Amino acid sequence: MDLSETTPQPKRNPWNAVRDFFCMHWLDLVLLLVFAGLIVALDQWTKALVRDNVPLGADWLPSWLAWLAPYARIRHTFNTGAAFGLFQQGALIFAILAVVVSVLIISYFPSVSRKDWWMRLALGMQLGGALGNLMDRILRSGQVTDFISVGNFAIFNVADSCITVGVIILVIGVWITERREAKAKKQTEAPSE
């Protein structure tokens, strides 16, 4: 007779699994949060500078950069949608999405090998950008401050830039890794002469 069938098993507290996860990966999580925190700080600082010094809807450039005015300028505006002013009036949806994405990044980050520095960098940038815009949505009634205006492109901010650059790094990194793995596989499968 198997005693495990008759002996009641203690119930496992699900919070123990969360605690164990954070205890095992605390250094990775601290590095991620410090990096993302620096991005959030830069994002919030630049947005505050613009809100305090440039009237809503106005353009600004220092006089020594006036030659850039047709191509690039600081233009104080806001949006309630996604990055680059897309999908206006979706503040609540994008706030929820930012929370979900942030939790997923924090959960996934420790499983990424430290050799894959490009992926860790990309995830940190995306987390910082998501949290930077989430702070605006929470503190500014759903409105995200935008101010970087380049040509006729949509106006954006530091957080939007970090999310975009993070995605670009991630795509390039995955592409390079897949090419490297395919090349290595091809070399191991090649008949030796």
N, C-alpha and C positions, 0 to 999 in steps of 0.2 A: 504494500500500500504506500502510495506517495504522500508524504506528510505535507507537502506544499499545497495539496488539494484541500486538506482539512484545516490547515493553519491559516487564519485570516491574515491577509497581507496588509501592512500599514498603508494608509492613503498617502499619496505623495502630494505635497503642497505645490501648486504650480508656481508660486512665487519663489520657491527654492531654485527652480530651474533658471528663472530670471536672475536671481542673486548669483548663482554659479556662473552663468554666462558673463556677467559684469566682472566678477572676481577673476576669471580666467583671462579676460581681454581688457583689463583696465588701462594698460599703457596705450594700446591701439586706440581705445576710445578717447583717452585724454588727448592724444595727438590730433585725432580727428576734430574734437571739439575746440581745441585751441586754434587750429588752423581755420576752421569755420568761424570761430568767434572773431578772429582778426578780420575776416572778410565782412562779417556783420558790422563790426565796429567801423571799418572804412566806409561801408555803404551808408550806415546811419549818419556818420559824421559829414560825408559829402552832401547827403540829402538835407541835413540841418543847415549847412552852410548856404545852400541854394535857397531854402525856404526863408532863411533870415535875411538874405542879401539881394535876392532877385525877385521882383514882384511876379505874381502868378501871370503867366502868358508873355512875360518880357524876355528879351534876349540880352545876353551879356558876354563880353569878351574884353580882356585887358587891351588897352590901346596899342601895345606893341604887337599884339596878335590880330589886329583889325583886318589884315590881309586874308585871314582865314574865314572871315564872316560869311562869304557865300558857301563855304564848304563845311565848316564846323563852328559850333557856338554852344553856349550854355543857354538853354531855353527852359524856364521853369514851367512845368505842367504836371498833371497827374493823370492816372488812369485807374479804372476799377476792374480791368481785365488781366490778361496774362502778360508775359514779357513782350516788350515792344508795342504795347497798347492793343494787342489782339484780344478779341472776345470780350468787349466791354460789358459791364454790368454783371460780371461773373465773380464778384469779390468773394462771396461765401464759398462757392465751389472751389475757387483757387486757394482759399485759406485751408479748406479741408484737404485738398490735394497736397498742399505744402506740408501739412502735418503728416499725412500718410507717407509721402516721399521721404520726409526726414526720418521717420521711424524705420522705414525700409533701409535707408542708407546706414543708419546707426546699427541696425541689426546685421546687415550684410558686411559692413566694412571689416570687422575682425577676421572674417574668413578669407579675405583677399591677401594673398601672399605678399610679404614685404618686398619681394623681388619685383612685383608688379607695381612699381612706384607710380607709373603713369595712371593706373586705375585708382590708386589711393588718392592721388592728386585730383583727378577728375571728380571723384566722389566728394572730396572735401570742398571743392569749388561749388559743386552743385548744392551741397548741404548749406554752405554759407549763403549762397544766392537765394535759396528757398527760404531760409530763416530771415534774411534781410528784408525780403518783400513781405513775408508773413508779419514781421513786426510792424511794418507800415499798415497793413490791412487791419491789424488789431488796434494799433494806437491812433490811426487816422480814419476811422470809420469806413474802412474798405478801400481807401484811396492810397495808391502807391505813387510816391513822388518820382518823376522822371525829369531828366535835365540834359542828357548828352544828345545833341542833335548834330547829325552828320549828313550833309546833303539833303536829299529828299527822303531818306530812310526814316523809319519810325523812331521816335525819341525814346531813350532808354536810360538805365542807371547802372551803377556798379554791380548790383545783384544780378540784373539781367545779363550783364557782360560775363560774370562768373559762371552762370548757368550755361550760357552758350559756349564759352571757351571750354568748360568742363565736358560738355557733350562732344565737342570737336576732338578734344584729347582722348576721350573714351573711344570714339569711332576709329581714330587713327591708331590708337594703341591696340585695339582688337584686330584691326586689319594687319598691322605689323606682326602681331603674335601669331595670327593664323597663317600668314605667309611663312614665318620662321618655322612653325610646326609642320607645314606642308613640305617645306624644303628638307627638313630633317627626316621626315617620313620617307620622302622620295630617295634620300641618300641611303637610308637603312634598307630599303626594298631593292635598290639597284644591285644587280648581280656583280659580284666581285670578279675581276678579270685576272 
